[in-house]
Every structure is written in structure tokens, then in C-alpha cells.
Amino acid sequence: MAVSADKALADLNPRFKKILQRENAELSILIEVAGITEFLNASGSPRLVLTHPTDMVIRKSDYACNRTIAIKADKAASDLPKGIVAELKNPGQKVRITLTAMV
């Protein structure tokens, strides 16, 4: 949903990646856009490669590829509030996404 990010999986801190690659890792995602906030939760996995040079994908399924940052998310893009979705459709809109990994 968010495009033109200034970070991709390849840019993440190696220590952060190691946490995400643990079997019991959890990822909290905070999305802030136009004064609206939304939280998502997902899981890490040893199957995460975390190397893609331009992309980060959060998945509801347990599918993992080099674009995947987390699996088994509690929300998909279609589950986000309409206000956030509308703001994210604006190509000039700034969005802040905060990722917090824990085990």
C-alpha cells in the first residue's frame, strides 16, 4: 500500500533481522498517516530471508519469500480503515511506519 519508501528489507539492521528470523518472533507495525494511526501484529519466522532491495511485504498467510518481512498478520490491506486506505492512495502523502520486533 505504501510506495516510495526510503527503506527496504535489505536496509534493515542485521540485529533486527536476526530477531525477526526467530521461531517465536513477533512484529508490531504502527502506521501513521494524516493524523490516523493503525496497529497490526504479525509473526517472524526462520524462513524469512529479508534481503529484497526495494520491497517489504506483510502477509496474512505463512508464505515467505525474499520480499516478506512478516507472516500471519492479523490484518490485510483490505482490513485497514477506509480513511488510511484513502490517504495511502495519494502518491504525495507522507506515511510513517514503525516496526517493533520482539521475542
Secondary structure, 3 states (H helix, E strand, C coil): CCCCCCCCHHHCCHHHHHHHCCCCCEEEEEEEECCEEEEEEEECCCCCCCCCCCCCEECCCCCCCCCEEEECCCCCHHHCCHHHHHHHCCCCCCCEEEEEEEC
